Amino acid sequence: MTTVAAIAPPTLETPRLVLRPLNADDAAPMTDLADDREVARMTTSIPHPFSQAMADAFIARMARRDARHEIALAVEHRREGFIGVLGFHPNEGPSSELGYWIGRPYWGQGYMTEAVLAAVDWARAGWKKRLLVSGHFADNPASGQVLCKAGFLYTGEVRERFSVARDAPATTRMMVWLG
Ligand SMILES: CC(C)(COP(=O)(O)OP(=O)(O)OC[C@H]1O[C@@H](n2cnc3c(N)ncnc32)[C@H](O)[C@@H]1OP(=O)(O)O)[C@@H](O)C(=O)NCCC(=O)NCCS
């Protein structure tokens, strides 16, 4: 039997950011920035409150993933250091689901658009993905704008997705990207 070796997550450079594999030192800034209800409530999976133990566990879990199937990258600002996370997670069939968050002090400066554009370029050229999906809660139009600018389109499908921080389902507008 042939075994195919796991591959490592990439490092991607943009003018202001470096997207790179997470490491244990990211846990402290991740906790500072993710332990924010306004960040957590826009995601399905970040609990609120968010502890350093949760950050440690997330980083350790992602380090065990095979980058052929799942990738989580630190979004690092060249001056400020760690500012958020971007990940591609397994989804039905050949598609991957894009998710991301950035700390509140860094919102509204084009950082996540810059990160998502680089990540999607790599997904097409380096990871050979042809189909990505994502979705945003209906009360989070900023995320919809990021996805639109990266070339995602609304499918028209609206799902109720559970948000751990809200402890409730949230109406989610689904989007796709074709490479
Ligand atoms: C959503 C999020 C990732 C955006 O990151 P960001 O770095 O602030 O995004 P950018 O600055 O690159 O782009 C934001 C866009 O949304 C627009 N926007 C912001 N608030 C908006 C609103 N209320 N309605 C419509 N558009 C809005 C901005 O104008 C900007 O678009 P523009 O460049 O065309 O003007 C960030 O706010 C975040 O992490 N939020 C919490 C977690 C989260 O929502 N994760 C995504 C889950 S789907």
The ligand as a Gaussian input file, in Angstrom:
#p B3LYP/6-31G(d) Opt

LIG

0 1
 C      -16.291000      40.386000       9.042000
 C      -14.829000      40.747000       9.241000
 C      -13.975000      39.522000       8.971000
 C      -14.446000      41.864000       8.292000
 O      -13.062000      42.080000       8.393000
 P      -12.434000      43.517000       7.960000
 O      -10.964000      43.366000       7.911000
 O      -13.025000      44.541000       8.838000
 O      -13.049000      43.621000       6.500000
 P      -12.607000      44.634000       5.352000
 O      -12.181000      45.923000       5.978000
 O      -11.631000      43.941000       4.468000
 O      -13.953000      44.796000       4.534000
 C      -15.163000      45.068000       5.213000
 C      -16.153000      45.536000       4.195000
 O      -17.453000      45.509000       4.794000
 C      -18.032000      46.778000       4.654000
 N      -18.925000      46.953000       5.786000
 C      -18.597000      47.158000       7.075000
 N      -19.727000      47.278000       7.803000
 C      -20.755000      47.128000       6.950000
 C      -22.164000      47.147000       7.082000
 N      -22.740000      47.316000       8.273000
 N      -22.929000      46.962000       5.974000
 C      -22.355000      46.752000       4.779000
 N      -21.010000      46.715000       4.581000
 C      -20.245000      46.907000       5.655000
 C      -16.877000      47.734000       4.645000
 O      -17.247000      48.987000       4.106000
 C      -15.892000      46.984000       3.771000
 O      -16.258000      47.046000       2.409000
 P      -15.569000      48.120000       1.393000
 O      -14.092000      47.879000       1.469000
 O      -16.158000      47.739000       0.080000
 O      -15.964000      49.463000       1.908000
 C      -14.574000      41.231000      10.707000
 O      -15.462000      42.266000      10.998000
 C      -14.745000      40.128000      11.734000
 O      -13.842000      39.349000      11.963000
 N      -15.912000      40.057000      12.359000
 C      -16.195000      39.081000      13.402000
 C      -16.096000      37.633000      12.950000
 C      -16.768000      37.392000      11.626000
 O      -17.717000      38.067000      11.265000
 N      -16.256000      36.406000      10.879000
 C      -16.837000      36.038000       9.618000
 C      -17.906000      35.030000       9.824000
 S      -18.787000      34.702000       8.301000

